[in-house]
Amino acid sequence: MSEPTGAARRRGPFKVGDQVQLTDPKGRHYTFTLEAGKNFHTHKGSFPHDELIGAPEGSVVRTTGNVAYLALRPLLPDYVLSMPRGAAVVYPKDAGQILAFADIFPGARVVEAGVGSGALSTFLLRAIGEQGMLHSYERREDFAEIAQQNVERYFGSPHPAWQLTVGDLQDNLSDTDVDRVVLDMLAPWECLDAVSKALVPGGILCAYVATTTQLSRTVESIREIGCFAEPQPWESMIRNWHVEGLAVRPDHRMIGHTGFLVTARRLADGVEPPVRRRRPSKGAYGEDYDGPGSRSGSAAGRD
Ligand SMILES: C[S@@+](CC[C@H](N)C(=O)[O-])C[C@H]1O[C@@H](n2cnc3c(N)ncnc32)[C@H](O)[C@@H]1O
């Protein structure tokens, strides 16, 4: 059986064309591609790439200035945070949440928009594999090009399950029998009509938005369209820890905010969403509330 796309680049001794992530004694990272006969230069001397070619991952190389660097392949979270960007990328912690809670499975038929820099596309392709289908839509041609290069550099070749279309999702979405739709854009509510036609019954819509106003409008619009079960909104935070002897405590710094996620399951055609038993909080839909359709796409956030 042949190896899954890109798997050969993720294991075994270092080869020409592999990406290498060096870590210096201060924990700083440097990423480069291995080329025979080349040197890697630092401000503390250099070393030949040939020293790493054929060496196992986790090797330590020394520069001519006698500084030691640990050499490993970048993991996908490292890769997406260091690759060239057009638009802001989905943070790896959120990509992990999307893979888990949007239930992305091998062989799934997935639609995604926008593509931005291709970070989420890469996570999705790894999860669905060759037997799946990922159709990604991006309105900006320049971003689509950057994404295509980032995805192909990661896998080492075009991924057979990936199709990339330049254009607005709501005007171009032609896929049917789609299992999962993931939206990372300023105004996901503009795509709900098209998305609801594409999704299979039981399929999942997952939206990633940056601000509370976007979250509110997304959730209320999903309720209003009427063909989804009750949407589930959440956010996640990761707090790293400092663990050293008796000094065991949370790190002083953390990434406080990336975005909000919301998922909703597509109902079968012709089915009314079950009436919610819970009464809305007092004032939730009071006189100041004027419905999802009344606000402009005002939120400054992920575009
Ligand atoms: C925050 S970026 C997406 C980042 C991407 N998920 C990643 O991980 O690299 C949002 C992208 O959505 C695109 N976009 C916004 N609305 C769109 C729409 N209706 N259809 C297609 N693309 C859209 C923007 O051009 C932008 O590139």
The ligand as an SDF file (V2000), in Angstrom:
LIG
                    3D

 27 29  0  0  0  0  0  0  0  0999 V2000
   -9.0350   34.8590    8.2270 C   0  0  0  0  0  0  0  0  0  0  0  0
   -8.8040   34.4270    6.5820 S   0  0  0  0  0  0  0  0  0  0  0  0
   -8.8650   32.6680    6.5450 C   0  0  0  0  0  0  0  0  0  0  0  0
   -7.6270   32.0240    7.1220 C   0  0  0  0  0  0  0  0  0  0  0  0
   -7.5290   30.5560    6.8570 C   0  0  0  0  0  0  0  0  0  0  0  0
   -8.6230   29.8150    7.4640 N   0  0  0  0  0  0  0  0  0  0  0  0
   -6.1850   29.9810    7.3200 C   0  0  0  0  0  0  0  0  0  0  0  0
   -6.1800   29.2020    8.2750 O   0  0  0  0  0  0  0  0  0  0  0  0
   -5.1580   30.3140    6.7390 O   0  0  0  0  0  0  0  0  0  0  0  0
  -10.3570   34.8450    5.8670 C   0  0  0  0  0  0  0  0  0  0  0  0
  -10.3630   34.7130    4.3470 C   0  0  0  0  0  0  0  0  0  0  0  0
  -11.6950   34.6350    3.9010 O   0  0  0  0  0  0  0  0  0  0  0  0
  -11.7760   35.2260    2.6170 C   0  0  0  0  0  0  0  0  0  0  0  0
  -13.2170   35.4610    2.4070 N   0  0  0  0  0  0  0  0  0  0  0  0
  -14.0140   36.3220    3.0790 C   0  0  0  0  0  0  0  0  0  0  0  0
  -15.2920   36.1790    2.6900 N   0  0  0  0  0  0  0  0  0  0  0  0
  -15.3070   35.1930    1.7450 C   0  0  0  0  0  0  0  0  0  0  0  0
  -16.3360   34.5670    0.9690 C   0  0  0  0  0  0  0  0  0  0  0  0
  -17.6030   34.9520    1.0920 N   0  0  0  0  0  0  0  0  0  0  0  0
  -16.0100   33.5850    0.1000 N   0  0  0  0  0  0  0  0  0  0  0  0
  -14.7000   33.1930   -0.0290 C   0  0  0  0  0  0  0  0  0  0  0  0
  -13.6830   33.7550    0.6730 N   0  0  0  0  0  0  0  0  0  0  0  0
  -13.9830   34.7240    1.5590 C   0  0  0  0  0  0  0  0  0  0  0  0
  -10.8740   36.4430    2.7480 C   0  0  0  0  0  0  0  0  0  0  0  0
  -10.4330   36.9170    1.4990 O   0  0  0  0  0  0  0  0  0  0  0  0
   -9.7360   35.8970    3.6160 C   0  0  0  0  0  0  0  0  0  0  0  0
   -8.6800   35.4020    2.8310 O   0  0  0  0  0  0  0  0  0  0  0  0
  1  2  1  0
  2  3  1  0
  2 10  1  0
  3  4  1  0
  4  5  1  0
  5  6  1  0
  5  7  1  0
  7  8  2  0
  7  9  1  0
 10 11  1  0
 11 12  1  0
 11 26  1  0
 12 13  1  0
 13 14  1  0
 13 24  1  0
 14 15  1  0
 14 23  1  0
 15 16  2  0
 16 17  1  0
 17 18  1  0
 17 23  2  0
 18 19  1  0
 18 20  2  0
 20 21  1  0
 21 22  2  0
 22 23  1  0
 24 25  1  0
 24 26  1  0
 26 27  1  0
M  CHG  2   2   1   9  -1
M  END
$$$$
